[in-house]
Amino acid sequence: MSRRRSSLRRSKYEIYNEILNIIYYQSDLPLTRIARAANLPVDRAKPLLIFLMARNLIFEDEDEGLTVYRISPSGVEFLELFKRLAKLIPSDDDLDGINL
């Protein structure tokens, strides 16, 4: 059971990618909506957003008095590169049955 459970875990890069995709496609979202869409507790999502802001992948903005997050050009570039890497590197599920 633990093997299956570990294969369901997302890497930190998969989580960054998911958050960036959510912000890219839904734009101008507050923390709670991003956390819910990424299936993360708010207290775990906030440090991830701070991490992404520190690397200029997203930025905070105000919309009618509400703090919202938007993706930067660097964030869009990250999404493009992540998609290219995902095509080059097979997931663990793709390697089932292959002896390495």
C-alpha positions in Angstrom: 0.0 0.0 0.0 2.8 2.4 0.8 4.2 2.0 -2.8 0.9 3.1 -4.3 0.6 5.9 -1.8 4.0 7.3 -2.7 3.3 7.2 -6.4 0.3 9.5 -5.8 2.4 12.2 -4.2 3.2 15.2 -6.3 6.7 16.5 -6.5 7.3 20.1 -5.5 7.8 21.0 -9.2 4.5 19.4 -10.1 2.8 21.5 -7.4 4.5 24.7 -8.7 3.4 23.8 -12.2 -0.2 23.2 -11.1 -0.4 26.5 -9.2 1.0 28.4 -12.2 -1.4 26.7 -14.5 -4.3 27.6 -12.2 -3.2 31.2 -12.1 -2.5 31.2 -15.9 -5.9 29.9 -16.9 -8.1 31.4 -14.2 -6.2 34.7 -13.5 -6.7 37.1 -10.7 -7.4 34.5 -8.0 -7.1 35.0 -4.3 -5.1 32.6 -2.1 -8.1 30.5 -1.0 -9.3 29.8 -4.6 -5.8 28.9 -5.7 -5.4 26.6 -2.7 -8.7 24.9 -3.3 -8.1 24.4 -7.0 -4.6 22.9 -6.3 -6.1 20.7 -3.6 -3.8 22.2 -0.9 -4.6 23.6 2.6 -4.3 27.4 2.7 -1.5 27.2 5.2 0.6 25.1 2.8 -0.3 27.1 -0.3 0.7 30.5 1.1 4.5 29.6 1.5 4.4 28.1 -2.1 3.0 31.4 -3.4 5.7 33.3 -1.5 8.3 31.0 -3.1 6.9 31.6 -6.6 6.8 35.4 -6.0 10.4 35.4 -4.7 11.4 33.9 -8.1 9.3 36.3 -10.1 7.1 33.6 -11.5 3.9 35.3 -10.1 3.1 38.6 -8.5 0.4 40.0 -6.1 -2.0 42.6 -7.2 -5.1 44.3 -5.8 -8.5 43.9 -7.3 -11.3 45.7 -5.5 -9.5 45.6 -2.2 -8.7 41.8 -2.6 -5.2 40.5 -2.9 -5.0 38.4 -6.1 -2.2 36.6 -7.9 -1.2 36.9 -11.5 1.4 35.0 -13.5 4.5 36.8 -14.8 6.2 36.3 -18.2 8.8 34.2 -16.4 6.0 32.1 -14.9 4.6 31.5 -18.5 8.1 30.5 -19.5 8.3 28.0 -16.6 5.0 26.4 -17.8 6.4 26.0 -21.3 9.6 24.5 -20.1 7.9 22.2 -17.7 5.6 20.9 -20.5 8.7 20.2 -22.6 10.5 18.4 -19.8 7.4 16.3 -19.0 7.5 15.0 -22.6 11.2 14.1 -22.3 11.2 12.5 -18.9 8.7 9.6 -18.4 6.8 9.4 -15.1 7.3 6.5 -12.7 3.9 5.1 -14.0 5.3 5.0 -17.5 8.2 2.9 -16.2 6.1 0.1 -14.5 7.4 -3.3 -15.7 10.7 -1.9 -16.8 13.7 -3.2 -14.9 16.2 -0.4 -14.4 
